[in-house]
């Protein structure tokens, strides 16, 4: 695989979107979501507000960087159309990246217009945030695949893959569940901070606690259980079902490493009562884990190499001969 100019640009677009995502989490953690009032796309009714309020600057920065990320994706679509022929997977990936980043902008506008920001602790905010998070992850997936394919990565083939497709589908859906529960947990930590670890545990277990507080206790359970399944599944596929795919096996190793670092960050996040800097680090690691999982899945489902059925027969034959 080769990092050509278009692939390098595509990875730059991925990095820019990662920055926007992390900064968006800072907007939530710093209660700056209403920094521009309920105005969108204007900020407090102006293009560039004169106020020096910190939360206005934070929210305005988020809007400007989000707009820049959108323009980068538009440029990516244009570049892909210049380099690759009609119907090529890179062109399709760039197109769907544009679709999902536009949806991202509409969800952000809805959060502001309906005032689902700052201290709002409603079910509606939790639902819209969860939908926002899922769309963000899909956007990252499509952008990363576009960059991967621009480097020469194989397309994804689902037919004839046996159990591999189902194994990775479960991991991808499970990881989205982890992400949604993490978003709810982060919102609960922001709106209902605990004074100590013991106080936080009492909050989580109290039937009188706000639903955001009660739900945040599910995130560690989901993260550990589904995370272990995902790395075990990736290792199983690439060591037994698709042993000939070197890149997939390497990516599975990266996935395992990120999971272990993320697990440590999660434990530290709980112990330190979720400081903002660690929340942002935790989110960035979650994004990187998702990207690694998407690429591992794509590489494992590539059409080159032996099919799953052939691989299983070879493994069985080798086992019988030994």
C-alpha positions as CSV (number, residue, x, y, z in Angstrom):
1,X,0.0,0.0,0.0
2,X,1.2,3.5,-0.9
3,X,0.5,6.8,0.8
4,X,-0.1,8.8,-2.4
5,X,-1.2,12.5,-2.5
6,X,-4.9,11.8,-2.4
7,X,-4.6,9.3,0.4
8,X,-2.5,11.7,2.4
9,X,-5.1,14.4,1.9
10,X,-7.9,12.0,2.8
11,X,-6.1,11.1,6.1
12,X,-5.7,14.9,6.7
13,X,-9.5,15.2,6.4
14,X,-9.9,12.3,8.9
15,X,-7.6,14.1,11.3
16,X,-9.5,17.4,10.9
17,X,-12.8,15.7,11.7
18,X,-11.2,14.1,14.8
19,X,-10.3,17.5,16.0
20,X,-13.8,18.8,15.4
21,X,-15.3,15.8,17.3
22,X,-13.0,16.3,20.3
23,X,-13.6,20.1,20.4
24,X,-17.3,19.4,20.2
25,X,-16.9,17.3,23.4
26,X,-15.2,20.3,25.0
27,X,-18.1,22.5,24.1
28,X,-20.4,20.1,26.0
29,X,-18.0,19.7,28.9
30,X,-17.5,23.4,29.3
31,X,-21.2,24.2,29.1
32,X,-20.5,26.3,26.0
33,X,-23.2,24.9,23.8
34,X,-25.4,28.0,24.2
35,X,-22.5,30.3,23.6
36,X,-24.2,31.6,20.4
37,X,-27.7,31.5,21.9
38,X,-30.3,29.6,19.9
39,X,-29.0,31.2,16.7
40,X,-27.7,29.1,13.8
41,X,-25.8,29.4,11.5
42,X,-25.3,33.0,12.9
43,X,-23.9,33.4,16.4
44,X,-26.1,35.6,18.6
45,X,-27.6,37.0,15.4
46,X,-24.2,38.0,14.0
47,X,-21.6,36.5,11.7
48,X,-18.8,37.3,14.1
49,X,-20.1,38.4,17.5
50,X,-18.3,41.2,19.3
51,X,-18.8,39.6,22.8
52,X,-15.7,38.4,24.6
53,X,-17.5,35.7,26.6
54,X,-15.4,32.5,26.8
55,X,-18.3,30.2,26.0
56,X,-19.1,32.2,22.9
57,X,-15.6,31.9,21.6
58,X,-15.6,28.1,22.4
59,X,-18.9,27.6,20.5
60,X,-17.9,29.9,17.6
61,X,-14.5,28.0,17.2
62,X,-16.5,24.8,17.0
63,X,-18.7,26.1,14.3
64,X,-15.8,27.6,12.3
65,X,-13.8,24.3,12.5
66,X,-16.9,22.3,11.6
67,X,-17.4,24.5,8.5
68,X,-13.7,24.0,7.6
69,X,-14.1,20.3,7.9
70,X,-17.2,20.4,5.6
71,X,-15.2,22.3,3.0
72,X,-12.4,19.7,3.2
73,X,-14.8,16.9,2.5
74,X,-16.2,18.8,-0.5
75,X,-12.7,19.2,-1.8
76,X,-12.1,15.5,-1.2
77,X,-15.1,14.7,-3.3
78,X,-13.7,16.9,-6.1
79,X,-10.2,15.4,-5.9
80,X,-11.6,11.8,-5.9
81,X,-13.6,12.6,-9.0
82,X,-10.5,13.9,-10.8
83,X,-8.3,10.9,-9.9
84,X,-10.6,7.9,-10.0
85,X,-13.1,6.7,-12.6
86,X,-16.9,6.7,-12.3
87,X,-18.1,4.0,-9.9
88,X,-14.8,3.6,-8.1
89,X,-15.0,2.9,-4.4
90,X,-12.9,6.0,-3.5
91,X,-15.4,8.2,-5.3
92,X,-18.3,6.5,-3.5
93,X,-16.6,6.8,-0.2
94,X,-16.0,10.5,-0.7
95,X,-19.6,11.0,-1.8
96,X,-21.0,9.3,1.3
97,X,-18.6,11.2,3.5
98,X,-20.2,14.4,2.2
99,X,-23.7,13.0,2.9
100,X,-22.9,12.2,6.5
101,X,-21.0,15.4,7.3
102,X,-24.1,17.3,6.0
103,X,-26.3,15.2,8.4
104,X,-23.8,16.0,11.1
105,X,-24.3,19.8,10.5
106,X,-28.1,19.4,10.6
107,X,-28.0,17.5,13.9
108,X,-25.7,20.2,15.4
109,X,-28.1,22.9,14.2
110,X,-31.0,21.0,15.8
111,X,-29.2,20.8,19.2
112,X,-28.7,24.6,19.1
113,X,-32.2,25.5,17.8
114,X,-34.0,23.3,20.2
115,X,-31.7,24.4,23.1
116,X,-30.5,20.8,23.8
117,X,-27.2,22.2,25.1
118,X,-25.5,23.5,28.2
119,X,-27.5,22.4,31.3
120,X,-30.3,20.6,29.5
121,X,-30.8,17.2,31.1
122,X,-33.8,16.0,29.1
123,X,-34.4,12.6,27.5
124,X,-34.6,14.5,24.1
125,X,-31.0,15.7,24.5
126,X,-29.8,12.2,25.4
127,X,-31.6,10.7,22.3
128,X,-30.3,13.4,19.9
129,X,-26.8,13.2,21.3
130,X,-26.9,9.4,20.8
131,X,-28.0,9.8,17.2
132,X,-25.4,12.5,16.7
133,X,-22.7,10.1,18.0
134,X,-23.8,7.2,15.7
135,X,-23.7,9.5,12.7
136,X,-20.3,10.8,13.8
137,X,-18.9,7.3,13.9
138,X,-20.4,6.4,10.5
139,X,-18.8,9.6,9.1
140,X,-15.4,8.6,10.5
141,X,-15.9,5.0,9.1
142,X,-16.6,6.2,5.6
143,X,-13.8,8.8,5.7
144,X,-11.3,6.3,6.9
145,X,-12.3,3.7,4.3
146,X,-12.0,6.4,1.6
147,X,-8.4,7.1,2.7
148,X,-7.7,3.3,3.0
149,X,-9.0,2.7,-0.5
150,X,-7.1,5.6,-1.9
151,X,-3.9,3.9,-0.6
152,X,-4.8,0.8,-2.6
153,X,-6.8,-1.1,0.0
154,X,-9.1,-3.8,-1.4
155,X,-12.8,-3.3,-1.5
156,X,-15.1,-5.2,0.9
157,X,-16.7,-8.5,-0.3
158,X,-19.6,-9.9,1.8
159,X,-20.6,-12.9,-0.3
160,X,-18.7,-16.1,0.4
161,X,-17.2,-14.9,3.6
162,X,-18.9,-17.4,5.9
163,X,-19.0,-16.4,9.5
164,X,-16.5,-13.5,9.1
165,X,-19.1,-10.9,8.1
166,X,-21.4,-11.8,11.1
167,X,-18.5,-11.7,13.5
168,X,-17.4,-8.2,12.5
169,X,-20.9,-6.9,12.2
170,X,-21.5,-7.9,15.9
171,X,-18.3,-6.1,16.8
172,X,-19.2,-2.9,14.9
173,X,-22.7,-2.7,16.3
174,X,-21.4,-3.5,19.8
175,X,-18.8,-0.7,19.5
176,X,-21.6,1.7,18.5
177,X,-23.4,0.7,21.7
178,X,-20.3,1.4,23.7
179,X,-20.0,4.8,22.1
180,X,-23.6,5.7,22.8
181,X,-23.4,4.6,26.4
182,X,-20.2,6.6,26.7
183,X,-21.9,9.7,25.4
184,X,-24.7,9.3,27.9
185,X,-22.1,8.7,30.7
186,X,-20.1,11.8,29.8
187,X,-23.3,13.9,29.8
188,X,-24.2,12.5,33.2
189,X,-20.7,13.2,34.5
190,X,-20.9,16.8,33.2
191,X,-24.4,17.6,34.5
192,X,-24.2,15.6,37.8
193,X,-20.6,15.5,38.9
194,X,-19.8,13.4,41.9
195,X,-17.7,14.8,44.8
196,X,-15.9,11.4,45.3
197,X,-15.8,7.9,43.9
198,X,-17.9,6.6,46.7
199,X,-20.5,9.3,46.2
200,X,-20.6,8.6,42.5
201,X,-21.2,4.9,43.1
202,X,-24.1,5.8,45.5
203,X,-25.5,8.1,42.8
204,X,-25.3,5.3,40.2
205,X,-27.2,2.8,42.4
206,X,-29.8,5.2,43.8
207,X,-33.3,4.6,42.4
208,X,-34.0,8.3,42.9
209,X,-31.1,9.5,40.8
210,X,-31.6,11.1,37.4
211,X,-31.8,8.7,34.5
212,X,-28.5,10.0,33.1
213,X,-26.8,9.1,36.4
214,X,-28.3,5.6,36.5
215,X,-27.4,4.9,32.9
216,X,-23.8,5.9,33.2
217,X,-23.0,2.7,35.2
218,X,-23.7,0.6,32.1
219,X,-20.9,2.1,30.1
220,X,-18.0,0.3,31.8
221,X,-19.8,-3.0,31.6
222,X,-20.5,-2.6,27.8
223,X,-16.9,-1.3,27.2
224,X,-15.1,-4.2,28.8
225,X,-17.5,-7.0,27.6
226,X,-17.9,-5.8,24.0
227,X,-14.3,-4.7,23.8
228,X,-12.9,-8.1,24.8
229,X,-15.3,-9.8,22.3
230,X,-14.1,-7.5,19.5
231,X,-10.4,-8.0,19.9
232,X,-10.9,-11.7,20.5
233,X,-13.0,-11.9,17.3
234,X,-10.5,-10.0,15.2
235,X,-7.7,-12.2,16.5
236,X,-9.7,-15.4,15.8
237,X,-10.6,-14.4,12.3
238,X,-7.1,-13.3,11.3
239,X,-5.3,-16.3,12.9
240,X,-7.7,-19.1,12.0
241,X,-10.3,-18.1,9.4
242,X,-8.3,-15.7,7.2
243,X,-4.6,-16.4,8.2
244,X,-3.2,-15.2,4.8
245,X,-4.2,-11.6,5.2
246,X,-1.1,-9.9,6.7
247,X,-2.5,-6.3,6.8
248,X,-5.7,-7.5,8.6
249,X,-3.6,-9.3,11.2
250,X,-1.4,-6.2,11.7
251,X,-4.5,-4.0,12.1
252,X,-5.9,-6.5,14.6
253,X,-2.7,-5.9,16.6
254,X,-3.2,-2.2,16.5
255,X,-6.8,-2.6,17.6
256,X,-5.8,-4.7,20.6
257,X,-3.2,-2.0,21.6
258,X,-5.7,0.8,21.4
259,X,-8.2,-1.2,23.5
260,X,-5.7,-1.8,26.3
261,X,-4.7,1.9,26.4
262,X,-8.4,2.9,26.3
263,X,-9.2,0.5,29.1
264,X,-6.5,2.1,31.3
265,X,-7.8,5.6,30.4
266,X,-11.4,4.5,31.3
267,X,-10.3,3.2,34.7
268,X,-8.4,6.4,35.3
269,X,-11.4,8.5,34.2
270,X,-13.6,6.8,36.8
271,X,-10.9,7.1,39.6
272,X,-10.3,10.8,38.9
273,X,-14.1,11.6,38.6
274,X,-13.9,12.4,34.8
275,X,-11.8,15.5,34.5
276,X,-12.4,17.3,31.2
277,X,-9.0,16.6,29.7
278,X,-9.4,12.9,30.4
279,X,-12.9,12.9,28.9
280,X,-11.4,14.3,25.7
281,X,-8.6,11.8,25.7
282,X,-11.0,9.0,26.3
283,X,-13.2,10.1,23.4
284,X,-10.2,10.4,21.0
285,X,-9.1,6.9,21.9
286,X,-12.6,5.6,21.3
287,X,-12.6,7.2,17.9
288,X,-9.2,5.6,17.1
289,X,-10.5,2.2,18.3
290,X,-13.5,2.6,16.0
291,X,-11.3,3.5,13.0
292,X,-9.0,0.6,13.7
293,X,-12.0,-1.8,13.9
294,X,-13.5,-0.5,10.7
295,X,-10.2,-1.0,8.8
296,X,-9.6,-4.4,10.4
297,X,-13.0,-5.4,9.3
298,X,-12.5,-4.1,5.8
299,X,-9.1,-5.8,5.4
300,X,-10.5,-9.1,6.8
301,X,-13.4,-9.0,4.3
302,X,-11.1,-8.2,1.3
303,X,-11.7,-10.4,-1.8
304,X,-8.1,-11.4,-2.1
305,X,-6.6,-14.4,-0.4
306,X,-8.4,-17.7,0.4
307,X,-12.2,-17.6,1.1
308,X,-13.4,-18.5,4.5
309,X,-14.6,-21.9,3.4
310,X,-11.2,-22.7,1.8
311,X,-9.4,-21.5,4.9
312,X,-11.5,-23.6,7.2
313,X,-10.9,-26.7,5.0
314,X,-7.1,-26.0,5.0
315,X,-7.1,-25.6,8.8
316,X,-9.1,-28.8,9.3
317,X,-6.8,-30.7,6.9
318,X,-3.7,-29.4,8.8
319,X,-5.2,-30.4,12.1
320,X,-5.9,-33.9,10.8
321,X,-2.4,-34.3,9.5
322,X,-0.8,-33.4,12.8
